[in-house]
Amino acid sequence: MFRADIALVGFGHVGRRFALLLDECRNHLINEHQLDCRIVGIATRRHGSVFEASGIDARELARSMDHQMLGANVSAADLIAKLAASDAGLRVMAETTPLCIRDGQPAIAHVEAALDAECDVITANKGPVAFAYRRLRDLAERRGVSFLFEGAVMDGIPIFNLVRETLPGVTIAGFRGIVNTTTQHVMMALERGQPFEEALGRMQQRGIAEADPSLDLDGWDAAAKAAALANVLMDADLTPHAVERDAVGPDATDAAQTAMSRGRRLRVVVSAARNGAAVDAVVRLTELDSQDLLATLPNTANALILATDLLDEVAVCQMAGDLTQTAYGLLSDLITLRRRAVRQMQS
Ligand SMILES: NC(=O)c1ccc[n+]([C@@H]2O[C@H](COP(=O)([O-])OP(=O)(O)OC[C@H]3O[C@@H](n4cnc5c(N)ncnc54)[C@H](OP(=O)(O)O)[C@@H]3O)[C@@H](O)[C@H]2O)c1
């Protein structure tokens, strides 16, 4: 049996769902992957932190966190240093703090500290990959560990895995997609004459809109996803600030309804294309033909269409995203780490 010690930096919606999923999948991980996972530490911002080298009952904490503070305050840096001292076969830091759209911090510092200490990193946070992908990838390579982030874009739907594992020899020339559920829902409501505030309110009520909805409406969430996708799939060196953005507000109603009356659809589309040696990425309010796959998506669906050199266009759709899918992104990263360890032992 192979042991993985896991430190959770961030224990909010995603971190807690991941802790519960690890417990739900315990038998599968042991039987199919000979992987025995132990959560050894948790760091949060206001709820305290905890480290216990022999493992903690994170399941119980995940259920009771709303009412309870964790123990003494161990900083994220201390937690990572303690994780690094473990003798487990895999030492994994799972980063799920909120995205800071200004500079991607403190998540980048957390990831950097863990990689530097020769721990593997899995994250659902877009920040590190959208702001500092090359630096972190190179650091991971130098330290002989992995930096994985499948949950960062379209939750657990495999995008990065798809290209890395199943499209060998294929070059991604560009992409276009709908990757922000809140603005997708708002645009569909506006074209049907429904009020902007009500549509946004529904997304807030369902916990889909960001805590600060301007991150969705001003295109920042989509820009971070576009930068992450371009950096990883096209070897770009972008940050979200290099991605031009259109905002969505009540003033988009006329254009959405005019497009609708002509049998077309106005949608928030992210896209990227090569421009010489550089890559340009944009978030644009775009009028689509009604037959376009992106125009036919139902209410809260997302989709990404990859333009490739050898397979023409490859599309991936996410019909509905939720916390379990995001937590699954982290779980799939964990299994990738285990598979890499097996390959290393065999070589
Ligand atoms: N929610 C989703 O559906 C979803 C989907 C895909 C990706 N994501 C990404 O996943 C990440 C987590 O999302 P979430 O919904 O779980 O956020 P959340 O509920 O706000 O939880 C964030 C957690 O991070 C902790 N934290 C904040 N700053 C910290 C710091 N400096 N050091 C240590 N811990 C810190 C918070 O501590 P306190 O509890 O003390 O505040 C909290 O436990 C975000 O980057 C988000 O963009 C989320």
The ligand as a Gaussian input file, in Angstrom:
#p B3LYP/6-31G(d) Opt

LIG

0 1
 N      -16.828000      26.954000      -5.647000
 C      -16.733000      26.456000      -6.886000
 O      -17.717000      25.933000      -7.438000
 C      -15.416000      26.453000      -7.621000
 C      -15.311000      25.829000      -8.866000
 C      -14.068000      25.786000      -9.511000
 C      -12.968000      26.383000      -8.932000
 N      -13.103000      27.031000      -7.733000
 C      -11.924000      27.656000      -7.133000
 O      -11.570000      26.933000      -5.954000
 C      -11.044000      27.834000      -4.977000
 C      -11.824000      27.682000      -3.682000
 O      -13.181000      28.034000      -3.868000
 P      -14.215000      27.929000      -2.660000
 O      -15.567000      28.118000      -3.266000
 O      -13.933000      26.731000      -1.852000
 O      -13.798000      29.230000      -1.801000
 P      -14.213000      29.550000      -0.290000
 O      -15.442000      28.779000       0.098000
 O      -14.218000      31.028000      -0.155000
 O      -13.015000      28.940000       0.591000
 C      -11.720000      29.478000       0.542000
 C      -10.904000      28.904000       1.677000
 O       -9.582000      29.446000       1.612000
 C       -9.220000      29.916000       2.913000
 N       -8.209000      30.970000       2.791000
 C       -8.347000      32.217000       2.274000
 N       -7.181000      32.871000       2.315000
 C       -6.277000      32.014000       2.875000
 C       -4.908000      32.108000       3.200000
 N       -4.213000      33.221000       2.949000
 N       -4.297000      31.034000       3.786000
 C       -4.987000      29.910000       4.055000
 N       -6.315000      29.764000       3.756000
 C       -6.940000      30.800000       3.184000
 C      -10.519000      30.370000       3.532000
 O      -10.368000      30.472000       4.937000
 P      -11.631000      30.933000       5.868000
 O      -12.586000      29.760000       5.873000
 O      -11.029000      31.106000       7.213000
 O      -12.163000      32.150000       5.231000
 C      -11.435000      29.227000       3.083000
 O      -11.261000      28.119000       3.927000
 C      -11.111000      29.235000      -5.594000
 O       -9.866000      29.579000      -6.138000
 C      -12.176000      29.090000      -6.680000
 O      -11.984000      30.006000      -7.743000
 C      -14.287000      27.063000      -7.056000

